[in-house]
Amino acid sequence: MCKQIKTLTVMIILMPIVSLAVGVKKCQDANGQWHYGNYVASECVSENVTELLEDGRSVDVRVVLPTNEELAAEQLKEEEVKNAKIREEERKRIDAQLLRKYESEQNLINIRDKKLAELQKKKSFNTVQLQTLVADMEKRTKPKNDLEEQELHELQQLIGRYERAVAQTDNTIERTIDEFDQLLSRFRLIAE
């Protein structure tokens, strides 16, 4: 009887304090331990939870855990937002670097034209060498001995190297034009 009076006294004392707290969550875990707080205690996520309202009423709250699919979708969304932010920061860094490096559109055009002129000069040199080697090849007759056979083979290999060099230079010229077109477009966009 004395124990019941003590328990009742404690409940009467605590009742006004608990009822004044707005949205206090109350739950009992699997071990019979009661938990109170603004949030549902992690020990109670699969148990019944009661929310104590401001006016003293209590409302049963059902704790619904997100599904694995919902958790995965939320995580994916967070990663996408994070990656978008990283890409935006990287874009800003690259844009700032572009503006510092070239300072003006005309500087960018001048650098492009200089690189293209160097590549064109290299291509012209390789083309002249290639034409000379092809002309030499056309003058040759069918090899009469092993030495001439070896020289012809080396000449063919040399012609192949110059053909590849000319083709590589053509590809480099195309890539350079594309890269500088993109740089110019981006420079014009960010310089405004």
C-alpha positions as CSV (number, residue, x, y, z in Angstrom):
1,M,0.0,0.0,0.0
2,C,2.8,2.4,0.9
3,K,4.5,1.5,-2.4
4,Q,1.3,2.3,-4.3
5,I,1.0,5.7,-2.6
6,K,4.6,6.6,-3.5
7,T,4.1,5.6,-7.1
8,L,0.8,7.6,-7.2
9,T,2.6,10.6,-5.6
10,V,5.4,10.5,-8.2
11,M,2.8,10.2,-11.0
12,I,0.9,13.2,-9.7
13,I,4.0,15.3,-9.4
14,L,5.3,14.3,-12.9
15,M,1.9,14.6,-14.6
16,P,1.9,18.4,-14.9
17,I,5.5,18.5,-16.1
18,V,5.0,15.8,-18.8
19,S,1.6,17.3,-19.9
20,L,3.2,20.8,-20.4
21,A,5.7,19.5,-22.8
22,V,4.4,19.8,-26.4
23,G,4.6,16.7,-28.5
24,V,6.5,14.6,-26.0
25,K,6.9,11.0,-27.2
26,K,6.4,8.2,-24.7
27,C,7.2,4.6,-25.4
28,Q,8.1,1.4,-23.7
29,D,10.8,-0.8,-25.1
30,A,10.9,-4.5,-25.3
31,N,12.5,-4.7,-21.8
32,G,9.7,-2.7,-20.2
33,Q,11.8,0.4,-19.9
34,W,9.8,3.7,-20.5
35,H,11.4,6.4,-22.7
36,Y,10.3,10.0,-23.0
37,G,11.6,12.7,-25.4
38,N,10.9,15.0,-28.3
39,Y,11.7,12.2,-30.6
40,V,10.9,8.5,-30.6
41,A,13.7,6.7,-28.8
42,S,15.6,4.3,-31.1
43,E,14.8,1.5,-28.7
44,C,11.1,2.0,-29.4
45,V,10.9,2.2,-33.2
46,S,9.1,-1.1,-33.5
47,E,6.9,-0.5,-30.4
48,N,3.7,1.5,-29.9
49,V,4.5,5.2,-29.2
50,T,2.2,7.6,-27.4
51,E,2.5,11.4,-28.0
52,L,1.5,13.5,-25.0
53,L,-0.2,16.7,-26.3
54,E,-0.2,20.2,-24.8
55,D,-3.8,19.9,-23.4
56,G,-2.9,16.7,-21.6
57,R,-4.5,14.3,-24.1
58,S,-2.4,11.4,-25.4
59,V,-2.5,10.1,-29.0
60,D,-1.2,6.8,-30.1
61,V,1.4,7.2,-32.8
62,R,2.4,4.5,-35.2
63,V,6.1,4.5,-36.0
64,V,6.6,3.6,-39.7
65,L,10.1,2.8,-40.7
66,P,11.1,3.6,-44.3
67,T,11.5,0.7,-46.6
68,N,14.9,-0.3,-48.0
69,E,13.8,1.1,-51.4
70,E,12.8,4.4,-49.7
71,L,16.1,4.6,-47.9
72,A,18.0,3.8,-51.1
73,A,16.1,6.4,-53.0
74,E,16.7,9.0,-50.3
75,Q,20.4,8.2,-50.3
76,L,20.6,8.4,-54.1
77,K,18.9,11.8,-54.0
78,E,21.4,13.0,-51.4
79,E,24.3,11.7,-53.5
80,E,22.9,13.4,-56.6
81,V,22.6,16.7,-54.8
82,K,26.1,16.3,-53.4
83,N,27.5,15.5,-56.8
84,A,25.7,18.4,-58.5
85,K,27.2,20.7,-55.9
86,I,30.7,19.3,-56.5
87,R,30.2,19.7,-60.3
88,E,29.1,23.2,-59.8
89,E,32.1,24.1,-57.6
90,E,34.4,22.4,-60.2
91,R,32.8,24.4,-63.0
92,K,33.3,27.7,-61.0
93,R,36.9,26.8,-60.4
94,I,37.5,26.0,-64.1
95,D,35.7,29.2,-65.2
96,A,37.9,31.3,-62.8
97,Q,41.0,29.6,-64.1
98,L,39.9,30.2,-67.7
99,L,39.4,33.9,-67.1
100,R,42.8,34.2,-65.3
101,K,44.7,32.2,-68.0
102,Y,43.4,34.0,-71.1
103,E,42.3,37.4,-69.7
104,S,40.5,38.4,-72.9
105,E,38.8,36.8,-75.9
106,Q,41.5,38.2,-78.2
107,N,44.2,36.5,-76.2
108,L,42.4,33.2,-76.5
109,I,42.0,33.6,-80.2
110,N,45.7,34.6,-80.6
111,I,46.8,31.5,-78.7
112,R,44.5,29.3,-80.8
113,D,45.8,30.7,-84.0
114,K,49.5,30.3,-82.9
115,K,48.9,26.6,-82.0
116,L,47.1,26.0,-85.3
117,A,49.9,27.6,-87.2
118,E,52.5,25.4,-85.5
119,L,50.5,22.3,-86.2
120,Q,50.0,23.4,-89.8
121,K,53.8,23.9,-90.2
122,K,54.4,20.4,-88.7
123,K,51.9,18.9,-91.1
124,S,53.4,20.8,-94.1
125,F,56.9,19.5,-93.2
126,N,55.7,15.9,-92.9
127,T,53.7,16.2,-96.1
128,V,56.7,17.4,-98.1
129,Q,58.8,14.5,-96.6
130,L,56.1,12.1,-97.5
131,Q,55.8,13.3,-101.1
132,T,59.6,13.1,-101.5
133,L,59.6,9.5,-100.2
134,V,56.6,8.5,-102.4
135,A,58.3,10.0,-105.4
136,D,61.5,8.0,-104.6
137,M,59.4,4.9,-104.2
138,E,57.8,5.4,-107.6
139,K,61.2,5.7,-109.3
140,R,62.4,2.4,-108.0
141,T,62.3,-0.7,-110.0
142,K,61.6,-4.2,-108.8
143,P,64.4,-5.2,-106.3
144,K,67.1,-7.3,-107.9
145,N,68.8,-8.5,-104.7
146,D,68.4,-8.7,-100.9
147,L,69.9,-5.3,-100.3
148,E,67.5,-3.6,-102.6
149,E,64.7,-5.6,-101.1
150,Q,65.7,-4.4,-97.6
151,E,66.0,-0.7,-98.8
152,L,62.5,-0.9,-100.3
153,H,61.1,-2.4,-97.1
154,E,62.7,0.4,-95.0
155,L,61.3,3.0,-97.5
156,Q,57.8,1.6,-97.2
157,Q,58.1,1.7,-93.4
158,L,59.3,5.3,-93.5
159,I,56.4,6.2,-95.8
160,G,54.0,4.6,-93.3
161,R,55.4,6.6,-90.4
162,Y,55.0,9.9,-92.3
163,E,51.5,9.0,-93.4
164,R,50.6,8.3,-89.7
165,A,52.3,11.5,-88.7
166,V,50.3,13.5,-91.2
167,A,47.0,11.8,-90.1
168,Q,47.9,12.4,-86.4
169,T,48.5,16.0,-87.1
170,D,45.2,16.3,-88.9
171,N,43.5,14.8,-85.9
172,T,45.3,17.1,-83.5
173,I,44.3,20.1,-85.6
174,E,40.6,19.1,-85.5
175,R,40.8,18.5,-81.7
176,T,42.5,21.8,-81.2
177,I,39.8,23.6,-83.2
178,D,37.0,21.9,-81.2
179,E,38.7,22.5,-77.9
180,F,39.2,26.2,-78.6
181,D,35.7,26.6,-80.0
182,Q,34.4,25.2,-76.6
183,L,36.8,27.5,-74.7
184,L,35.7,30.5,-76.7
185,S,32.0,29.7,-76.2
186,R,32.5,29.3,-72.4
187,F,34.8,32.3,-72.2
188,R,32.1,34.5,-73.9
189,L,29.4,33.1,-71.6
190,I,31.3,33.7,-68.3
191,A,32.9,37.0,-69.3
192,E,29.6,38.7,-69.7
